[in-house]
Amino acid sequence: QVQPVESGGGLVRPGGSLRLSCEASGSIFSAYAMAWYRRARGKGRELVTAITSGGTTKYEDSVKGRFTISRDNAKSTVYLAMNDLEPEDTAVYYCNADERVGPTFRWGQGTQVTVSS
């Protein structure tokens, strides 16, 4: 069973950058479309960006041009580079399989991103 483990969150000022990592160990990782999700306090979980097994990417409009998703199948790892961060990006970030195309794995703990001056 694949178990994603997210890391790289923290506190950053508006306009700053962070790079999140998600290790999802398991021999089947490379076959899955993966996604980054976030849940802000008091809101539901939203899918932010996704990447297919072949590397095709999609972004939610509010992060387009600021966030970049990538993957390293040899390391069973998905990354999220976040630039020009805004207070509205504050949330717990999770990675998992893309729920729009198939079942998800067990959810990890997520990593907190806080954007504040």
MARROKOL-801888 format. One record per residue (C-alpha): residue number from 1; residue in three letters; x, y, z. Coordinates in Angstrom, 1 decimal. Layout:
<pts>
+-----+--------+--------+--------+--------+
| num | residu |      u |      v |      w |
+-----+--------+--------+--------+--------+
| NUM |    ALA |      X |      Y |      Z |
...
+-----+--------+--------+--------+--------+
</pts>
This chain:
<pts>
+-----+--------+--------+--------+--------+
| num | residu |      u |      v |      w |
+-----+--------+--------+--------+--------+
|   1 |    GLN |    0.0 |    0.0 |    0.0 |
|   2 |    VAL |    1.4 |    3.4 |   -1.0 |
|   3 |    GLN |    1.6 |    5.9 |    1.9 |
|   4 |    PRO |    2.4 |    9.5 |    0.9 |
|   5 |    VAL |    4.6 |   11.4 |    3.3 |
|   6 |    GLU |    4.7 |   15.2 |    2.7 |
|   7 |    SER |    7.4 |   17.6 |    3.9 |
|   8 |    GLY |    8.8 |   21.1 |    3.2 |
|   9 |    GLY |    6.1 |   23.3 |    4.6 |
|  10 |    GLY |    6.7 |   26.3 |    6.8 |
|  11 |    LEU |    6.1 |   30.0 |    7.5 |
|  12 |    VAL |    6.9 |   32.4 |    4.7 |
|  13 |    ARG |    6.2 |   36.0 |    4.0 |
|  14 |    PRO |    4.0 |   37.1 |    1.1 |
|  15 |    GLY |    5.9 |   36.9 |   -2.1 |
|  16 |    GLY |    8.2 |   34.1 |   -0.8 |
|  17 |    SER |    8.8 |   30.6 |   -2.0 |
|  18 |    LEU |    8.6 |   27.1 |   -0.7 |
|  19 |    ARG |    9.2 |   23.6 |   -2.2 |
|  20 |    LEU |    7.2 |   20.8 |   -1.0 |
|  21 |    SER |    8.1 |   17.1 |   -1.4 |
|  22 |    CYS |    6.0 |   14.0 |   -1.2 |
|  23 |    GLU |    7.5 |   10.6 |   -1.1 |
|  24 |    ALA |    5.0 |    7.9 |   -2.0 |
|  25 |    SER |    7.0 |    4.7 |   -1.8 |
|  26 |    GLY |    5.7 |    1.7 |   -3.6 |
|  27 |    SER |    6.5 |    0.0 |   -6.9 |
|  28 |    ILE |    3.2 |    1.2 |   -8.5 |
|  29 |    PHE |    3.9 |    4.9 |   -7.9 |
|  30 |    SER |    5.0 |    5.6 |  -11.5 |
|  31 |    ALA |    1.8 |    4.3 |  -12.9 |
|  32 |    TYR |   -0.4 |    6.8 |  -11.0 |
|  33 |    ALA |   -1.4 |   10.3 |  -11.8 |
|  34 |    MET |   -0.5 |   12.3 |   -8.7 |
|  35 |    ALA |   -1.9 |   15.5 |   -7.3 |
|  36 |    TRP |   -1.3 |   18.1 |   -4.6 |
|  37 |    TYR |   -4.4 |   19.1 |   -2.6 |
|  38 |    ARG |   -4.8 |   21.7 |    0.1 |
|  39 |    ARG |   -7.2 |   22.3 |    3.0 |
|  40 |    ALA |   -7.5 |   25.8 |    4.5 |
|  41 |    ARG |   -9.0 |   26.2 |    7.9 |
|  42 |    GLY |  -12.7 |   26.1 |    7.8 |
|  43 |    LYS |  -12.8 |   25.0 |    4.1 |
|  44 |    GLY |  -13.0 |   21.7 |    2.2 |
|  45 |    ARG |  -10.1 |   20.0 |    0.5 |
|  46 |    GLU |   -9.3 |   21.3 |   -3.0 |
|  47 |    LEU |   -7.2 |   19.8 |   -5.7 |
|  48 |    VAL |   -4.5 |   22.4 |   -6.6 |
|  49 |    THR |   -2.5 |   20.7 |   -9.3 |
|  50 |    ALA |   -2.0 |   17.3 |  -10.9 |
|  51 |    ILE |    0.6 |   15.5 |  -13.0 |
|  52 |    THR |    0.0 |   12.3 |  -15.1 |
|  53 |    SER |    2.4 |    9.4 |  -15.1 |
|  54 |    GLY |    3.8 |   10.8 |  -18.3 |
|  55 |    GLY |    4.4 |   14.3 |  -16.9 |
|  56 |    THR |    1.4 |   16.2 |  -18.3 |
|  57 |    THR |    0.4 |   18.9 |  -15.7 |
|  58 |    LYS |   -2.8 |   20.8 |  -14.8 |
|  59 |    TYR |   -3.2 |   23.7 |  -12.5 |
|  60 |    GLU |   -6.2 |   25.3 |  -10.7 |
|  61 |    ASP |   -6.5 |   28.9 |  -11.9 |
|  62 |    SER |   -5.5 |   30.6 |   -8.6 |
|  63 |    VAL |   -2.0 |   29.0 |   -8.7 |
|  64 |    LYS |   -1.4 |   29.0 |  -12.4 |
|  65 |    GLY |    1.9 |   30.7 |  -13.2 |
|  66 |    ARG |    3.1 |   30.5 |   -9.5 |
|  67 |    PHE |    3.1 |   26.8 |   -8.7 |
|  68 |    THR |    4.9 |   24.0 |  -10.5 |
|  69 |    ILE |    4.3 |   20.3 |  -10.0 |
|  70 |    SER |    7.0 |   17.7 |  -11.0 |
|  71 |    ARG |    7.8 |   14.1 |  -10.3 |
|  72 |    ASP |   10.8 |   11.8 |  -10.1 |
|  73 |    ASN |    9.5 |    8.3 |  -10.6 |
|  74 |    ALA |   12.9 |    6.8 |   -9.8 |
|  75 |    LYS |   12.6 |    8.3 |   -6.3 |
|  76 |    SER |    8.8 |    7.8 |   -6.0 |
|  77 |    THR |    8.6 |   11.5 |   -5.2 |
|  78 |    VAL |    6.3 |   14.4 |   -6.3 |
|  79 |    TYR |    7.4 |   18.0 |   -5.8 |
|  80 |    LEU |    5.5 |   21.3 |   -5.6 |
|  81 |    ALA |    7.5 |   24.5 |   -6.2 |
|  82 |    MET |    5.5 |   27.4 |   -4.9 |
|  83 |    ASN |    6.5 |   31.0 |   -5.8 |
|  84 |    ASP |    5.0 |   34.4 |   -5.2 |
|  85 |    LEU |    3.0 |   33.0 |   -2.3 |
|  86 |    GLU |   -0.1 |   34.8 |   -1.0 |
|  87 |    PRO |   -1.8 |   34.7 |    2.3 |
|  88 |    GLU |   -4.7 |   32.8 |    0.6 |
|  89 |    ASP |   -2.3 |   29.9 |   -0.1 |
|  90 |    THR |   -2.2 |   29.2 |    3.7 |
|  91 |    ALA |   -3.4 |   25.6 |    4.2 |
|  92 |    VAL |   -2.3 |   22.1 |    5.0 |
|  93 |    TYR |   -1.0 |   20.6 |    1.7 |
|  94 |    TYR |   -1.4 |   16.9 |    0.9 |
|  95 |    CYS |   -0.3 |   14.8 |   -2.0 |
|  96 |    ASN |   -2.1 |   11.7 |   -3.2 |
|  97 |    ALA |   -3.3 |   10.0 |   -6.4 |
|  98 |    ASP |   -5.4 |   12.2 |   -8.6 |
|  99 |    GLU |   -8.9 |   11.5 |   -7.3 |
| 100 |    ARG |  -10.5 |   12.6 |  -10.6 |
| 101 |    VAL |   -9.1 |    9.6 |  -12.4 |
| 102 |    GLY |   -9.0 |    6.8 |   -9.8 |
| 103 |    PRO |   -8.9 |    5.8 |   -6.2 |
| 104 |    THR |   -6.6 |    7.6 |   -3.7 |
| 105 |    PHE |   -4.1 |    6.1 |   -1.3 |
| 106 |    ARG |   -4.3 |    6.4 |    2.4 |
| 107 |    TRP |   -4.0 |   10.1 |    3.3 |
| 108 |    GLY |   -0.8 |   11.3 |    4.9 |
| 109 |    GLN |   -0.4 |   14.0 |    7.6 |
| 110 |    GLY |    0.1 |   16.8 |    5.2 |
| 111 |    THR |    2.5 |   19.7 |    5.6 |
| 112 |    GLN |    1.4 |   23.1 |    6.9 |
| 113 |    VAL |    2.1 |   26.2 |    4.7 |
| 114 |    THR |    1.6 |   29.5 |    6.3 |
| 115 |    VAL |    1.9 |   32.8 |    4.4 |
| 116 |    SER |    2.0 |   35.8 |    6.7 |
| 117 |    SER |    3.9 |   39.0 |    7.3 |
+-----+--------+--------+--------+--------+
</pts>
